[in-house]
Amino acid sequence: MTLYIATAQNQKRIYTGSDGLAGYNQILSAKHCDIISVFINGVLQPTANYTIHRNRFRLRTRDLPPAGTPIVIQFIQLCCCMAKGGE
């Protein structure tokens, strides 16, 4: 699991890795993740509210979160590997 954590800025719609907290500033490509969960102020957001591309997170809502609001994105990559002949 990879986390991106940032705090909202006034009237900001697009966030990049440079907006994230140190150590939590990587925005993965949605193509390479199995599960992505976006939380704004602790509330899980529907996928219609945002878009994610490599190193870019964009809010699609008319209203933007107030400055200082936490934004957390969880990127989960599942790996299913089976050895030859294994179960």
TIFI-343214 format. One record per atom (N, C-alpha, C, CB): residue in one letter; x, y, z; atom name. Coordinates in Angstrom, 2 decimals, always signed. Glycine has a CB too. Layout:
REM TIFI-343214
@r = a	X = X	Y = Y	Z = Z	a = CA;
...
END
This chain:
REM TIFI-343214
@r = m	X = +0.85	Y = -1.17	Z = +0.00	a = N;
@r = m	X = +0.00	Y = +0.00	Z = +0.00	a = CA;
@r = m	X = +0.90	Y = +1.24	Z = +0.00	a = C;
@r = m	X = -0.96	Y = -0.01	Z = +1.22	a = CB;
@r = t	X = +0.51	Y = +2.20	Z = -0.79	a = N;
@r = t	X = +1.20	Y = +3.49	Z = -0.86	a = CA;
@r = t	X = +0.21	Y = +4.56	Z = -0.45	a = C;
@r = t	X = +1.78	Y = +3.76	Z = -2.29	a = CB;
@r = l	X = +0.67	Y = +5.53	Z = +0.35	a = N;
@r = l	X = -0.19	Y = +6.64	Z = +0.77	a = CA;
@r = l	X = +0.31	Y = +7.95	Z = +0.21	a = C;
@r = l	X = -0.25	Y = +6.71	Z = +2.30	a = CB;
@r = y	X = -0.63	Y = +8.79	Z = -0.18	a = N;
@r = y	X = -0.35	Y = +10.19	Z = -0.52	a = CA;
@r = y	X = -1.12	Y = +11.01	Z = +0.50	a = C;
@r = y	X = -0.76	Y = +10.55	Z = -2.02	a = CB;
@r = i	X = -0.44	Y = +11.93	Z = +1.16	a = N;
@r = i	X = -1.10	Y = +12.77	Z = +2.16	a = CA;
@r = i	X = -0.75	Y = +14.23	Z = +1.89	a = C;
@r = i	X = -0.68	Y = +12.36	Z = +3.61	a = CB;
@r = a	X = -1.77	Y = +15.06	Z = +1.82	a = N;
@r = a	X = -1.58	Y = +16.49	Z = +1.62	a = CA;
@r = a	X = -2.63	Y = +17.24	Z = +2.42	a = C;
@r = a	X = -1.65	Y = +16.87	Z = +0.10	a = CB;
@r = t	X = -2.46	Y = +18.53	Z = +2.55	a = N;
@r = t	X = -3.49	Y = +19.38	Z = +3.12	a = CA;
@r = t	X = -3.99	Y = +20.31	Z = +2.03	a = C;
@r = t	X = -2.95	Y = +20.18	Z = +4.35	a = CB;
@r = a	X = -5.29	Y = +20.49	Z = +1.99	a = N;
@r = a	X = -5.90	Y = +21.33	Z = +0.96	a = CA;
@r = a	X = -5.39	Y = +22.76	Z = +1.07	a = C;
@r = a	X = -7.43	Y = +21.30	Z = +1.07	a = CB;
@r = q	X = -5.29	Y = +23.39	Z = -0.07	a = N;
@r = q	X = -4.89	Y = +24.79	Z = -0.15	a = CA;
@r = q	X = -6.04	Y = +25.58	Z = -0.76	a = C;
@r = q	X = -3.57	Y = +24.97	Z = -0.99	a = CB;
@r = n	X = -6.15	Y = +26.87	Z = -0.42	a = N;
@r = n	X = -7.25	Y = +27.70	Z = -0.91	a = CA;
@r = n	X = -7.40	Y = +27.63	Z = -2.41	a = C;
@r = n	X = -7.04	Y = +29.14	Z = -0.49	a = CB;
@r = q	X = -8.60	Y = +27.29	Z = -2.85	a = N;
@r = q	X = -8.98	Y = +27.28	Z = -4.27	a = CA;
@r = q	X = -8.08	Y = +26.41	Z = -5.15	a = C;
@r = q	X = -8.98	Y = +28.68	Z = -4.79	a = CB;
@r = k	X = -7.42	Y = +25.42	Z = -4.58	a = N;
@r = k	X = -6.55	Y = +24.54	Z = -5.35	a = CA;
@r = k	X = -7.33	Y = +23.30	Z = -5.77	a = C;
@r = k	X = -5.28	Y = +24.15	Z = -4.54	a = CB;
@r = r	X = -7.27	Y = +22.99	Z = -7.04	a = N;
@r = r	X = -7.99	Y = +21.86	Z = -7.61	a = CA;
@r = r	X = -7.05	Y = +20.71	Z = -7.99	a = C;
@r = r	X = -8.78	Y = +22.31	Z = -8.83	a = CB;
@r = i	X = -5.80	Y = +21.03	Z = -8.37	a = N;
@r = i	X = -4.85	Y = +20.03	Z = -8.84	a = CA;
@r = i	X = -3.68	Y = +19.93	Z = -7.86	a = C;
@r = i	X = -4.33	Y = +20.38	Z = -10.25	a = CB;
@r = y	X = -3.39	Y = +18.69	Z = -7.44	a = N;
@r = y	X = -2.30	Y = +18.42	Z = -6.51	a = CA;
@r = y	X = -1.30	Y = +17.49	Z = -7.18	a = C;
@r = y	X = -2.82	Y = +17.80	Z = -5.18	a = CB;
@r = t	X = -0.03	Y = +17.69	Z = -6.87	a = N;
@r = t	X = +1.03	Y = +16.84	Z = -7.41	a = CA;
@r = t	X = +1.85	Y = +16.29	Z = -6.24	a = C;
@r = t	X = +1.94	Y = +17.63	Z = -8.40	a = CB;
@r = g	X = +2.86	Y = +15.52	Z = -6.56	a = N;
@r = g	X = +3.72	Y = +14.97	Z = -5.52	a = CA;
@r = g	X = +4.37	Y = +16.04	Z = -4.67	a = C;
@r = g	X = +4.77	Y = +14.11	Z = -6.14	a = CB;
@r = s	X = +4.67	Y = +17.18	Z = -5.26	a = N;
@r = s	X = +5.32	Y = +18.25	Z = -4.50	a = CA;
@r = s	X = +4.39	Y = +18.88	Z = -3.47	a = C;
@r = s	X = +5.83	Y = +19.32	Z = -5.45	a = CB;
@r = d	X = +3.09	Y = +18.62	Z = -3.55	a = N;
@r = d	X = +2.14	Y = +19.14	Z = -2.55	a = CA;
@r = d	X = +1.98	Y = +18.19	Z = -1.36	a = C;
@r = d	X = +0.79	Y = +19.38	Z = -3.20	a = CB;
@r = g	X = +2.47	Y = +16.96	Z = -1.49	a = N;
@r = g	X = +2.31	Y = +15.97	Z = -0.43	a = CA;
@r = g	X = +3.33	Y = +16.13	Z = +0.68	a = C;
@r = g	X = +2.41	Y = +14.59	Z = -1.00	a = CB;
@r = l	X = +3.03	Y = +15.52	Z = +1.80	a = N;
@r = l	X = +3.94	Y = +15.53	Z = +2.94	a = CA;
@r = l	X = +5.16	Y = +14.66	Z = +2.62	a = C;
@r = l	X = +3.23	Y = +15.03	Z = +4.23	a = CB;
@r = a	X = +6.30	Y = +15.02	Z = +3.17	a = N;
@r = a	X = +7.53	Y = +14.24	Z = +2.94	a = CA;
@r = a	X = +7.30	Y = +12.78	Z = +3.33	a = C;
@r = a	X = +8.71	Y = +14.84	Z = +3.76	a = CB;
@r = g	X = +7.66	Y = +11.89	Z = +2.44	a = N;
@r = g	X = +7.48	Y = +10.46	Z = +2.67	a = CA;
@r = g	X = +6.12	Y = +9.95	Z = +2.24	a = C;
@r = g	X = +7.69	Y = +10.16	Z = +4.11	a = CB;
@r = y	X = +5.20	Y = +10.83	Z = +1.97	a = N;
@r = y	X = +3.84	Y = +10.46	Z = +1.54	a = CA;
@r = y	X = +3.44	Y = +11.30	Z = +0.33	a = C;
@r = y	X = +2.82	Y = +10.66	Z = +2.70	a = CB;
@r = n	X = +4.36	Y = +11.48	Z = -0.59	a = N;
@r = n	X = +4.13	Y = +12.42	Z = -1.68	a = CA;
@r = n	X = +4.12	Y = +11.77	Z = -3.07	a = C;
@r = n	X = +5.18	Y = +13.50	Z = -1.65	a = CB;
@r = q	X = +3.87	Y = +10.48	Z = -3.13	a = N;
@r = q	X = +3.87	Y = +9.78	Z = -4.41	a = CA;
@r = q	X = +2.43	Y = +9.52	Z = -4.85	a = C;
@r = q	X = +4.65	Y = +8.45	Z = -4.30	a = CB;
@r = i	X = +2.10	Y = +10.01	Z = -6.05	a = N;
@r = i	X = +0.79	Y = +9.75	Z = -6.65	a = CA;
@r = i	X = +1.02	Y = +8.74	Z = -7.77	a = C;
@r = i	X = +0.11	Y = +11.08	Z = -7.19	a = CB;
@r = l	X = +0.51	Y = +7.55	Z = -7.57	a = N;
@r = l	X = +0.69	Y = +6.48	Z = -8.55	a = CA;
@r = l	X = -0.32	Y = +6.60	Z = -9.69	a = C;
@r = l	X = +0.58	Y = +5.11	Z = -7.89	a = CB;
@r = s	X = -0.03	Y = +5.97	Z = -10.79	a = N;
@r = s	X = -0.96	Y = +5.92	Z = -11.92	a = CA;
@r = s	X = -2.12	Y = +5.00	Z = -11.57	a = C;
@r = s	X = -0.24	Y = +5.44	Z = -13.21	a = CB;
@r = a	X = -3.31	Y = +5.42	Z = -11.88	a = N;
@r = a	X = -4.49	Y = +4.60	Z = -11.60	a = CA;
@r = a	X = -4.45	Y = +3.29	Z = -12.40	a = C;
@r = a	X = -5.77	Y = +5.38	Z = -11.93	a = CB;
@r = k	X = -3.75	Y = +3.28	Z = -13.52	a = N;
@r = k	X = -3.65	Y = +2.08	Z = -14.35	a = CA;
@r = k	X = -2.90	Y = +0.95	Z = -13.65	a = C;
@r = k	X = -2.97	Y = +2.40	Z = -15.65	a = CB;
@r = h	X = -2.03	Y = +1.30	Z = -12.71	a = N;
@r = h	X = -1.19	Y = +0.30	Z = -12.07	a = CA;
@r = h	X = -1.64	Y = -0.07	Z = -10.65	a = C;
@r = h	X = +0.22	Y = +0.79	Z = -12.02	a = CB;
@r = c	X = -2.82	Y = +0.37	Z = -10.27	a = N;
@r = c	X = -3.34	Y = +0.07	Z = -8.93	a = CA;
@r = c	X = -4.66	Y = -0.67	Z = -9.03	a = C;
@r = c	X = -3.52	Y = +1.37	Z = -8.10	a = CB;
@r = d	X = -4.86	Y = -1.60	Z = -8.13	a = N;
@r = d	X = -6.09	Y = -2.36	Z = -8.11	a = CA;
@r = d	X = -7.20	Y = -1.64	Z = -7.34	a = C;
@r = d	X = -5.85	Y = -3.72	Z = -7.51	a = CB;
@r = i	X = -6.82	Y = -0.96	Z = -6.28	a = N;
@r = i	X = -7.79	Y = -0.24	Z = -5.45	a = CA;
@r = i	X = -7.23	Y = +1.14	Z = -5.12	a = C;
@r = i	X = -8.11	Y = -1.04	Z = -4.13	a = CB;
@r = i	X = -8.04	Y = +2.16	Z = -5.33	a = N;
@r = i	X = -7.66	Y = +3.52	Z = -4.94	a = CA;
@r = i	X = -8.80	Y = +4.07	Z = -4.10	a = C;
@r = i	X = -7.38	Y = +4.44	Z = -6.19	a = CB;
@r = s	X = -8.47	Y = +4.57	Z = -2.92	a = N;
@r = s	X = -9.46	Y = +5.19	Z = -2.04	a = CA;
@r = s	X = -8.99	Y = +6.61	Z = -1.73	a = C;
@r = s	X = -9.65	Y = +4.36	Z = -0.72	a = CB;
@r = v	X = -9.89	Y = +7.58	Z = -1.94	a = N;
@r = v	X = -9.58	Y = +8.98	Z = -1.67	a = CA;
@r = v	X = -10.46	Y = +9.44	Z = -0.51	a = C;
@r = v	X = -9.81	Y = +9.88	Z = -2.94	a = CB;
@r = f	X = -9.80	Y = +10.01	Z = +0.50	a = N;
@r = f	X = -10.50	Y = +10.53	Z = +1.67	a = CA;
@r = f	X = -10.21	Y = +12.02	Z = +1.79	a = C;
@r = f	X = -10.06	Y = +9.78	Z = +2.97	a = CB;
@r = i	X = -11.25	Y = +12.81	Z = +1.91	a = N;
@r = i	X = -11.10	Y = +14.24	Z = +2.16	a = CA;
@r = i	X = -11.78	Y = +14.52	Z = +3.49	a = C;
@r = i	X = -11.72	Y = +15.12	Z = +1.00	a = CB;
@r = n	X = -10.99	Y = +14.99	Z = +4.43	a = N;
@r = n	X = -11.44	Y = +15.20	Z = +5.81	a = CA;
@r = n	X = -12.02	Y = +13.92	Z = +6.39	a = C;
@r = n	X = -12.48	Y = +16.33	Z = +5.87	a = CB;
@r = g	X = -11.42	Y = +12.78	Z = +6.03	a = N;
@r = g	X = -11.83	Y = +11.49	Z = +6.57	a = CA;
@r = g	X = -13.03	Y = +10.86	Z = +5.87	a = C;
@r = g	X = -12.14	Y = +11.64	Z = +7.99	a = CB;
@r = v	X = -13.58	Y = +11.52	Z = +4.85	a = N;
@r = v	X = -14.77	Y = +11.01	Z = +4.16	a = CA;
@r = v	X = -14.35	Y = +10.40	Z = +2.82	a = C;
@r = v	X = -15.82	Y = +12.14	Z = +3.95	a = CB;
@r = l	X = -14.72	Y = +9.14	Z = +2.61	a = N;
@r = l	X = -14.42	Y = +8.45	Z = +1.37	a = CA;
@r = l	X = -15.15	Y = +9.14	Z = +0.22	a = C;
@r = l	X = -14.81	Y = +6.95	Z = +1.45	a = CB;
@r = q	X = -14.43	Y = +9.44	Z = -0.86	a = N;
@r = q	X = -14.99	Y = +10.16	Z = -1.99	a = CA;
@r = q	X = -15.37	Y = +9.22	Z = -3.13	a = C;
@r = q	X = -13.99	Y = +11.21	Z = -2.49	a = CB;
@r = p	X = -16.51	Y = +9.48	Z = -3.79	a = N;
@r = p	X = -16.85	Y = +8.68	Z = -4.97	a = CA;
@r = p	X = -15.91	Y = +9.01	Z = -6.12	a = C;
@r = p	X = -18.31	Y = +8.92	Z = -5.38	a = CB;
@r = t	X = -15.69	Y = +8.06	Z = -7.00	a = N;
@r = t	X = -14.75	Y = +8.26	Z = -8.10	a = CA;
@r = t	X = -15.15	Y = +9.40	Z = -9.03	a = C;
@r = t	X = -14.62	Y = +6.98	Z = -8.90	a = CB;
@r = a	X = -16.41	Y = +9.78	Z = -9.04	a = N;
@r = a	X = -16.85	Y = +10.90	Z = -9.88	a = CA;
@r = a	X = -16.28	Y = +12.23	Z = -9.40	a = C;
@r = a	X = -18.38	Y = +10.97	Z = -9.89	a = CB;
@r = n	X = -15.78	Y = +12.28	Z = -8.17	a = N;
@r = n	X = -15.28	Y = +13.54	Z = -7.59	a = CA;
@r = n	X = -13.83	Y = +13.85	Z = -7.92	a = C;
@r = n	X = -15.44	Y = +13.50	Z = -6.11	a = CB;
@r = y	X = -13.12	Y = +12.93	Z = -8.58	a = N;
@r = y	X = -11.69	Y = +13.16	Z = -8.82	a = CA;
@r = y	X = -11.19	Y = +12.36	Z = -10.01	a = C;
@r = y	X = -10.88	Y = +12.80	Z = -7.57	a = CB;
@r = t	X = -10.01	Y = +12.77	Z = -10.49	a = N;
@r = t	X = -9.26	Y = +11.98	Z = -11.46	a = CA;
@r = t	X = -7.84	Y = +11.83	Z = -10.94	a = C;
@r = t	X = -9.28	Y = +12.64	Z = -12.90	a = CB;
@r = i	X = -7.22	Y = +10.71	Z = -11.28	a = N;
@r = i	X = -5.85	Y = +10.45	Z = -10.86	a = CA;
@r = i	X = -5.05	Y = +9.97	Z = -12.06	a = C;
@r = i	X = -5.79	Y = +9.41	Z = -9.70	a = CB;
@r = h	X = -3.92	Y = +10.59	Z = -12.25	a = N;
@r = h	X = -2.93	Y = +10.17	Z = -13.24	a = CA;
@r = h	X = -1.59	Y = +10.18	Z = -12.52	a = C;
@r = h	X = -2.92	Y = +11.11	Z = -14.52	a = CB;
@r = r	X = -0.58	Y = +9.62	Z = -13.12	a = N;
@r = r	X = +0.74	Y = +9.58	Z = -12.47	a = CA;
@r = r	X = +1.16	Y = +10.98	Z = -12.04	a = C;
@r = r	X = +1.80	Y = +8.97	Z = -13.42	a = CB;
@r = n	X = +1.41	Y = +11.15	Z = -10.76	a = N;
@r = n	X = +1.85	Y = +12.39	Z = -10.14	a = CA;
@r = n	X = +0.86	Y = +13.55	Z = -10.27	a = C;
@r = n	X = +3.16	Y = +12.81	Z = -10.72	a = CB;
@r = r	X = -0.44	Y = +13.23	Z = -10.44	a = N;
@r = r	X = -1.44	Y = +14.30	Z = -10.57	a = CA;
@r = r	X = -2.79	Y = +13.83	Z = -10.04	a = C;
@r = r	X = -1.57	Y = +14.75	Z = -12.05	a = CB;
@r = f	X = -3.33	Y = +14.59	Z = -9.08	a = N;
@r = f	X = -4.65	Y = +14.34	Z = -8.51	a = CA;
@r = f	X = -5.49	Y = +15.60	Z = -8.74	a = C;
@r = f	X = -4.57	Y = +13.98	Z = -6.98	a = CB;
@r = r	X = -6.67	Y = +15.43	Z = -9.36	a = N;
@r = r	X = -7.50	Y = +16.58	Z = -9.68	a = CA;
@r = r	X = -8.89	Y = +16.40	Z = -9.10	a = C;
@r = r	X = -7.59	Y = +16.79	Z = -11.21	a = CB;
@r = l	X = -9.35	Y = +17.41	Z = -8.37	a = N;
@r = l	X = -10.71	Y = +17.40	Z = -7.84	a = CA;
@r = l	X = -11.66	Y = +17.87	Z = -8.92	a = C;
@r = l	X = -10.82	Y = +18.31	Z = -6.57	a = CB;
@r = r	X = -12.78	Y = +17.16	Z = -9.09	a = N;
@r = r	X = -13.77	Y = +17.51	Z = -10.12	a = CA;
@r = r	X = -15.00	Y = +18.18	Z = -9.54	a = C;
@r = r	X = -14.18	Y = +16.27	Z = -10.89	a = CB;
@r = t	X = -15.04	Y = +18.36	Z = -8.25	a = N;
@r = t	X = -16.21	Y = +18.95	Z = -7.60	a = CA;
@r = t	X = -16.23	Y = +20.47	Z = -7.78	a = C;
@r = t	X = -16.24	Y = +18.60	Z = -6.11	a = CB;
@r = r	X = -17.42	Y = +21.05	Z = -7.75	a = N;
@r = r	X = -17.52	Y = +22.51	Z = -7.85	a = CA;
@r = r	X = -16.94	Y = +23.16	Z = -6.59	a = C;
@r = r	X = -19.01	Y = +22.94	Z = -8.05	a = CB;
@r = d	X = -17.32	Y = +22.63	Z = -5.44	a = N;
@r = d	X = -16.79	Y = +23.15	Z = -4.17	a = CA;
@r = d	X = -15.48	Y = +22.45	Z = -3.85	a = C;
@r = d	X = -17.81	Y = +22.94	Z = -3.01	a = CB;
@r = l	X = -14.52	Y = +23.23	Z = -3.41	a = N;
@r = l	X = -13.21	Y = +22.70	Z = -3.04	a = CA;
@r = l	X = -13.09	Y = +22.69	Z = -1.52	a = C;
@r = l	X = -12.07	Y = +23.52	Z = -3.68	a = CB;
@r = p	X = -12.29	Y = +21.76	Z = -0.98	a = N;
@r = p	X = -12.15	Y = +21.72	Z = +0.48	a = CA;
@r = p	X = -11.44	Y = +22.97	Z = +1.00	a = C;
@r = p	X = -11.37	Y = +20.46	Z = +0.91	a = CB;
@r = p	X = -11.80	Y = +23.41	Z = +2.20	a = N;
@r = p	X = -11.14	Y = +24.58	Z = +2.79	a = CA;
@r = p	X = -9.66	Y = +24.30	Z = +3.06	a = C;
@r = p	X = -11.84	Y = +24.98	Z = +4.08	a = CB;
@r = a	X = -8.89	Y = +25.35	Z = +3.09	a = N;
@r = a	X = -7.45	Y = +25.23	Z = +3.38	a = CA;
@r = a	X = -7.24	Y = +24.48	Z = +4.69	a = C;
@r = a	X = -6.79	Y = +26.63	Z = +3.45	a = CB;
@r = g	X = -6.26	Y = +23.59	Z = +4.68	a = N;
@r = g	X = -5.93	Y = +22.82	Z = +5.88	a = CA;
@r = g	X = -6.65	Y = +21.49	Z = +5.99	a = C;
@r = g	X = -6.22	Y = +23.63	Z = +7.07	a = CB;
@r = t	X = -7.62	Y = +21.22	Z = +5.13	a = N;
@r = t	X = -8.35	Y = +19.97	Z = +5.17	a = CA;
@r = t	X = -7.44	Y = +18.83	Z = +4.71	a = C;
@r = t	X = -9.62	Y = +20.05	Z = +4.28	a = CB;
@r = p	X = -7.38	Y = +17.73	Z = +5.46	a = N;
@r = p	X = -6.52	Y = +16.62	Z = +5.04	a = CA;
@r = p	X = -7.07	Y = +15.89	Z = +3.81	a = C;
@r = p	X = -6.35	Y = +15.63	Z = +6.18	a = CB;
@r = i	X = -6.15	Y = +15.56	Z = +2.91	a = N;
@r = i	X = -6.44	Y = +14.76	Z = +1.72	a = CA;
@r = i	X = -5.54	Y = +13.53	Z = +1.80	a = C;
@r = i	X = -6.21	Y = +15.58	Z = +0.37	a = CB;
@r = v	X = -6.15	Y = +12.35	Z = +1.80	a = N;
@r = v	X = -5.39	Y = +11.11	Z = +1.89	a = CA;
@r = v	X = -5.83	Y = +10.20	Z = +0.74	a = C;
@r = v	X = -5.60	Y = +10.41	Z = +3.27	a = CB;
@r = i	X = -4.84	Y = +9.69	Z = +0.01	a = N;
@r = i	X = -5.13	Y = +8.74	Z = -1.06	a = CA;
@r = i	X = -4.39	Y = +7.44	Z = -0.76	a = C;
@r = i	X = -4.71	Y = +9.31	Z = -2.47	a = CB;
@r = q	X = -5.14	Y = +6.33	Z = -0.76	a = N;
@r = q	X = -4.55	Y = +5.00	Z = -0.57	a = CA;
@r = q	X = -4.46	Y = +4.32	Z = -1.93	a = C;
@r = q	X = -5.39	Y = +4.15	Z = +0.44	a = CB;
@r = f	X = -3.28	Y = +3.87	Z = -2.26	a = N;
@r = f	X = -3.06	Y = +3.11	Z = -3.50	a = CA;
@r = f	X = -2.73	Y = +1.68	Z = -3.08	a = C;
@r = f	X = -1.91	Y = +3.74	Z = -4.39	a = CB;
@r = i	X = -3.54	Y = +0.73	Z = -3.51	a = N;
@r = i	X = -3.33	Y = -0.67	Z = -3.15	a = CA;
@r = i	X = -3.09	Y = -1.47	Z = -4.42	a = C;
@r = i	X = -4.53	Y = -1.24	Z = -2.34	a = CB;
@r = q	X = -1.97	Y = -2.18	Z = -4.43	a = N;
@r = q	X = -1.63	Y = -3.05	Z = -5.55	a = CA;
@r = q	X = -1.67	Y = -4.48	Z = -5.05	a = C;
@r = q	X = -0.22	Y = -2.69	Z = -6.14	a = CB;
@r = l	X = -2.51	Y = -5.31	Z = -5.67	a = N;
@r = l	X = -2.62	Y = -6.71	Z = -5.29	a = CA;
@r = l	X = -1.73	Y = -7.53	Z = -6.22	a = C;
@r = l	X = -4.09	Y = -7.19	Z = -5.35	a = CB;
@r = c	X = -1.12	Y = -8.54	Z = -5.66	a = N;
@r = c	X = -0.27	Y = -9.41	Z = -6.46	a = CA;
@r = c	X = -0.69	Y = -10.84	Z = -6.21	a = C;
@r = c	X = +1.25	Y = -9.20	Z = -6.13	a = CB;
@r = c	X = -1.14	Y = -11.48	Z = -7.26	a = N;
@r = c	X = -1.50	Y = -12.89	Z = -7.15	a = CA;
@r = c	X = -0.51	Y = -13.68	Z = -7.97	a = C;
@r = c	X = -2.97	Y = -13.16	Z = -7.61	a = CB;
@r = c	X = +0.32	Y = -14.41	Z = -7.30	a = N;
@r = c	X = +1.35	Y = -15.20	Z = -7.98	a = CA;
@r = c	X = +1.20	Y = -16.65	Z = -7.53	a = C;
@r = c	X = +2.79	Y = -14.66	Z = -7.66	a = CB;
@r = m	X = +1.21	Y = -17.52	Z = -8.50	a = N;
@r = m	X = +1.16	Y = -18.94	Z = -8.17	a = CA;
@r = m	X = +2.36	Y = -19.63	Z = -8.79	a = C;
@r = m	X = -0.16	Y = -19.60	Z = -8.66	a = CB;
@r = a	X = +3.03	Y = -20.42	Z = -8.01	a = N;
@r = a	X = +4.16	Y = -21.19	Z = -8.53	a = CA;
@r = a	X = +3.62	Y = -22.24	Z = -9.48	a = C;
@r = a	X = +4.99	Y = -21.85	Z = -7.36	a = CB;
@r = k	X = +4.44	Y = -22.63	Z = -10.44	a = N;
@r = k	X = +4.04	Y = -23.66	Z = -11.37	a = CA;
@r = k	X = +3.66	Y = -24.93	Z = -10.63	a = C;
@r = k	X = +5.15	Y = -23.94	Z = -12.38	a = CB;
@r = g	X = +2.50	Y = -25.42	Z = -10.93	a = N;
@r = g	X = +2.06	Y = -26.66	Z = -10.31	a = CA;
@r = g	X = +1.52	Y = -26.46	Z = -8.91	a = C;
@r = g	X = +3.17	Y = -27.64	Z = -10.28	a = CB;
@r = g	X = +1.58	Y = -25.24	Z = -8.39	a = N;
@r = g	X = +1.10	Y = -24.98	Z = -7.03	a = CA;
@r = g	X = -0.39	Y = -24.71	Z = -7.00	a = C;
@r = g	X = +1.84	Y = -23.81	Z = -6.43	a = CB;
@r = e	X = -0.91	Y = -24.60	Z = -5.82	a = N;
@r = e	X = -2.33	Y = -24.32	Z = -5.67	a = CA;
@r = e	X = -2.52	Y = -22.94	Z = -5.09	a = C;
@r = e	X = -3.01	Y = -25.36	Z = -4.79	a = CB;
END
